[in-house]
């Protein structure tokens, strides 16, 4: 049985790699847990560039809170980034 509502699926907030070879930039995305790392996503809610000094973290806080309230589980890395931005990340 397929569910049409993302809130009923196994939804994760995780990183998606973009950028060129040896120059990674990461997008913070909401995706189905079963999709591959750089596969289909539901929504892009921010980006993370670890190569700048200090690291650049841009997050749409309203959308991040929305997804967390609706049961999305952040990956360990994203949970740390959200804590850095002052967003309580429950789950992982």
Secondary structure, 3 states (H helix, E strand, C coil): CCCCCHHHCCEEEEEEEEEECCEEEEEEEEEECCCCCCCCCCEEEEEEECCCCCCEEEECHHHHHHHHHCCCEECHHHHHHHHHCCCCCCEC
